[in-house]
């Protein structure tokens, strides 16, 4: 044996790696606190036509929220699997599983929170109800383009907690301010806010096709997961939908497994056939 080589390997294994730096999500995302808040929606630095970014996510497949590759024009094994389930003869369990596997859409907009301007532009994310409200207001002739940096409008948000909603989640209502105002009287600050924004498409880890396919296989067959594997994905919401920011989670578990009626065919082979 080459003892010097083995010693180098041992030193590598025993060396203490530098502690990894955790992302401070509070500098990227913002959520309405219980009570009132005033925000201004800022024109997007990445899309001059709309401040809204729609992204599809999977919750409950792994211990991490997975952003769908469909958002970036790539193949999505989970979406393909769900489509295959719907292509066969009608089966209630298959259709139920396909629906459970459908990605959930979340909407992101860049905002400045009044009173917290020093924190810069952050992303506020929400679901369908608030999205429809904001789109309707933009179509209202009396409101119009509320992102205009000169004659736009702030929004007043009022959020109530679970004790008022009767659910486990907060609920936020949105209404525009009556008076139009500039984004800021400081031209330099406006230019900074317009340019320096977190990109919703860049803040989530992208998983490879094979990583997502492997995660789906384990989720479908949790009894085959190796000891210590995390096979459930928590999820949580701050407003009206149980799917929100990635660091607050609520445990879910799969109740489905692949058909094992054909004992001569391995489960992995049956799963792989759906992608051929």
N, C-alpha and C positions, 0 to 999 in steps of 0.2 A: 504494500500500500504506500501511496505517496502521502506521508504524514503531514508534510507542509501544506499540501493541497487540502487535506481534510481539516487541518487546523484553521485555514482561511474560511472554509465553509462553516465551521463551528463558530468562529468569531462573527461571521455574518448573521447566523441564526440567533446568537446571543446578544448582538448589538441592539441597543435601544433606539428605536426609530423616533424621530421627532414627532411630537404630538400633532395630530392633524388639526387643521383650523376649521372650525365649524362655521357654516354660513349664518350670518345674522339676518334672519328673515324679516326682522322688524324694519330693516333698511330697504327692503324690496317690496314687501306687502303691507297693506293697511287694512284693518277691518273696523267697521263702525262700533264704537263702544256703546253700551247701554246708556240711553239718554239722547241728547242732541249733539250734532256735529255739523259743521259747514265745510263743504268741499267745492273745489273747482275742477272740472274735467279739462285736462290739457290736451291740445292736439297731439296726436301720436307722432313720434319721431320716425316711425317705421312705416306708416301708412297715411299719406296726406288726405285720403278720401274718408277715412273713418277712424275714430279713436278706439273702436271695439276690436278685440282679438278673441275669436272663438277657438277653444282648444278642447280636444276630446281626451278623456282620461279613463283609466281602468283602476277601480278600487276593489280590493279584496282578493286579488290574484296572488300578490306577494306581500311582504312586509313593507313595501314601498309603493307609493303611487306611481303608476306607469303611464307616461304620456304616449298616446297612440302615434305610430309612425305615419298614419294617414294625414296627420297635421302637416307633414313635410313631403307628402307625395310619395311615400315609401310603402312597401307591402307590410301588411299587419296580419300576423298569423292568428291572432285571436279573432279579428273580424272575419278572416277567411274561414275559420272553424265554425263560427256562428252562422255564416252564410251556407256552409255545407249542411249544417243541421236543418236548415230551413228548406233545402233543396229536395230532400227525400220525401217519402210519403208522410202524411200528417201524423205526428206523434206528439201528444200533449207534453210529455216530459222533454222531448227534444226542443220544442218551441219555447218551453219555459226556460230551459237552459240557455237557448240562444238569446232570449230577451235579457236574461241575467248577465250575459256576457257583452251585451251592447255597451259601448263606451258612453260615459256621461259627459255632457258638454258644460263647460264653465266659461264665463266671459270675463275678460280682463280689460280695465281701462286705466290710463295714467291719471292720477289726481294729485292736487295740492290740497292739503288739509289746512284750513285757516286756523291760525294760531300756532301752527307747526311748520311754517314755511321754511324754517331752517333745515328741516329734514329732507327737503327736496321732493322730487316726484316719486311717488310710490304707486304700486299696483293695487287696485281694489278689484276683487273678484266676487262674482255673484252668479245667480242662476236665472232661469227663464223669466220669472215674474218681474224682477227689477229691470231686466233687459228690455222687456216689452214696454214697461213704463217709460224708460229713457228714449226708446225709439219713437214712441207715440208723441212725446214732448218735442222731439226734433221735427216731427211732421206738423206740429201745431204752428200755424202762421203767427200766432201771438208770442211764440217762444223762439222757434227757429234754431239757428246755429249757436248753441250755448257754449261751444268751445272757442268762439271768436275771442282773440286775445285783447281786443279793444272794446267790443260791445257784447261780450258774452254774459253768462249768468252763473252765479254760484248756486249750489243746491243745499237745502237744509235736509238733513237725514235725522229721522227719529227712530231709535231702536228700543225695542222692549225685550225683556228676557223671558225665559221659560215659564216664570210664574204668571206671565200675562198671556203667552201664546198657548199654554196648555200642552206644549210639546217639549222636547229636549233641546230645542233650538231657539235662537233669537230671531226676531223678525224686524226688518227695516223698511220703513216707508220713505219715499223720496218726493220732494216738492221743490220746484224752482223758485228762486228769489224773484220778487217783482221787479226790482231795479237792475238794469244792466250796468256792469262795471268792467274795467280793464282787468286783465289777469294780474297785473302788477303795475305800479307807477314807475318801477325801476326797469329800464329797458334792458340793462345787462342781465338782471335776474330773469326776465322773460326769455331772453336768448338762451340762458343756461337751462331753464326748465324745458324748453322746446328741444334741446339737443341731448341733454343728459337724462336719459330715462332707462329703467330696466326693460329689457326686451322679454316679453312673456314667452317667446319661443326658445329663449336661451337659458332660462333659469331652472328648467327641469332636466334631469338626466335622461338621455336617450338610450333605450335598450336596443340591442341588436335583435334581428329576427329570431335567431337561435335562442337567445336569452328569454325572449317572450314565449317562444314555443315550449321551452323547457319549463318555464314557470306555469304555463297553462296545464301541461301534462301533470305536474305535481299537484296543482289545485284540483284537477279532476280526479286524481287518485291519491288522496292524502295519506291513505294507509301505506303507500309505498314510499313515502318520503323518508329520507334518512333521519336518524335520530338527531334532534337539534335543529332540523330545518324548520323555518317559519313558513307556514303555508297559508296564512290568512293575512289579509290587509285591512287595517283599521281605516276608518274614514270619519270625518266630522264636518260640521257646517257651522257657520257663524250667523247665517241669516235664515233662509227658508228651505234649504235642501241639505240632506245629510252627506254632502260631498264638498269639501272645501280645502283649506290649506293643508299642505302635506305633513305638517309636524304635529297636528292634533288629530288623534285617531280613535276609532271605536271598533272593537273586534267584530269580525264577521267570519263565518266558516262556510265552506262548500258542503252541500248536501248531495252532490252529484258525483257519479263515478262512471268510467267507461264501461260499456257492456262487456261482460266476461262470459257470456253464454257459450261462446265457442272456445272450449278449453284447449284446443289444439293450436290456437293462434294467440301469440303473445299480445298483451294489451298495448305494448309499445308499437307493434306492427300495425294494429288496427288504427291507432292514433295517427301514425305516419301516413297511412293510406289516404287519409283525408287531405293531405297536402300534395299528393301525387297527381 
